[in-house]
Amino acid sequence: MIESKLPRVGTTIFTRMSALATQCDALNLSQGFPDFDAPTALLEAMARHVMAGHNQYAPMPGVLALRDQLAAQVALYRGVTCDPETEITVVPGATEGIFCAVMACVHPGDEVLVFDPCYDSYEPAIELAGGRAVHLPLTEHSFAIDWERVASCITARTRLIIINSPHNPSGSTLSSEDLLQLRDLAETHNLLIISDEVYEHLVFDGQQHHSVLQVPGLRERSFALYSFGKTFSVTGWKTGYCIAPPALTAELRKVHQFVAFVAVTPIQHALADFMRDEPGYPATLGSFYQRKRDIFCEALADSRFAISPSAGTYFQLLDYCAITTESDTVLCERWTKDLGIASIPISVFYQSPPEQEYHLRFCFAKSDEVLLRAAEILCGI
Ligand SMILES: Cc1ncc(COP(=O)(O)O)c(C=O)c1O
């Protein structure tokens, strides 16, 4: 009846593990969402704008009041200016923004470099655009980019590089030196960049987030993607934004206007109000999530897992090689069913996982009580 355009794509691991967690009544540390609510003022603003009648289509690039707040936030947190009219587009989730950015710049036959373990939405978008994802592994243990290897994989067909920092699933971050290496390669080979920065405010231990927006030479050739869902604990609102120079933004909007056309109106007004009233809110997230990471890791100190504390995101990898050498996909399912704790296997984020890949990903955007209960189960293994 229909020839699949994505024959190798099934249901995402997040959907499968969350469904299994529900079915088994397990603690769900698999999918990346908080089990606590967003700030009350934001929820109230949402209700207010729905009741005030902000329920029809927003302008295609987003409600201007929100784009103004975003420009102010980028100036405050990253020290760079961007034009709300020509450089900021509000989208229904970073996933849609990434999809539109890929569609806007990948032509049939183009190669796109991605780094494994790789967030699962990139490759299907590349394939639908007629391109080919070229997978490069991050280094073992530290999950860093090997820039010499990147340089050796660039061909005349390479069009785009997709980076993600802070990185899901490993929790590693890119340094300013990494971005300079990227800039040199991108300039030499005239490449475009998609920079997935949805966890930009979730960085720990006194580190700063380094954005492509801050690097002259990269800024001009990059789509930077963000998610309100991650920053304001409203993943179900599926709202994000893209910042890119005017020429790239114009192409992204051409696609966006025929994929979704607009993001949800009252959500945009609510976010604009909240950002205007609480500009310092994102700055609180680093210490908030660092505390959660530390509660989880400290409660696991006597476990048999090897732990290297996450540098960013709300994910913690646990290395189980001292416990078993079973495959992570089998183990994940078994522990969800038998022990009542759900996580995510990271081998599924690789084209070809390393032979000895023994990591599971746990989301620590959970109440302290859930984190302690999870650690208790894991300590018993
Ligand atoms: C690395 C990464 N990029 C993009 C997204 C998608 O963000 P959104 O929910 O705004 O589409 C996620 C969500 O988990 C993510 O982890």
The ligand as a Gaussian input file, in Angstrom:
#p B3LYP/6-31G(d) Opt

LIG

0 1
 C       18.686000      17.097000      22.777000
 C       17.245000      17.422000      22.599000
 N       16.868000      18.164000      21.551000
 C       15.576000      18.481000      21.333000
 C       14.584000      18.052000      22.182000
 C       13.150000      18.383000      21.874000
 O       12.674000      19.505000      22.533000
 P       11.115000      19.883000      22.376000
 O       10.363000      19.087000      23.379000
 O       11.069000      21.361000      22.639000
 O       10.706000      19.544000      20.985000
 C       14.936000      17.267000      23.289000
 C       13.871000      16.752000      24.180000
 O       14.069000      15.838000      24.939000
 C       16.293000      16.951000      23.500000
 O       16.666000      16.192000      24.533000

